[in-house]
Amino acid sequence: MDHTGVNRVTEVVFREHVRTSVLLILRAIYPKPLSLSVLQKSLNRSRAIEIAINPLLAELHYLDEKQLIRLKVGTSPMSLRAQLTARGIDFLDGHIHEVGLASPDLFD
């Protein structure tokens, strides 16, 4: 695998890790939603993941399209709130499998 291929794999693994981390953070406060800014800070603090707002928004929309989270959109992107769904809990509990996410078994 060349250098470009390694970078691509690293990027994919990072996104999968971010997505599963988001679900785990939201599970801790289920059924309450979490604001975009608090979610970003939680990723940075508890999971040591640094991700800018726009890439995080893209990952949240991905999870929403997979029905693992529900997005509640306000008047601006910064007022967006994310809430874990029952399907998201089923994924974390290992009852369903999803491509594009890291296995929850890889997390403590």
Protein Blocks (a to p, Z undefined) as FASTA:
>chain_A
ZZklmmmmmmmmmmmmmmmmmmmmmmmmocbdcdfklmmmmmmmmnopacdfklmmmmmm
mmmmnopaccdddfbfklpccdddfklmmmmnopaccehiacfklpZZ
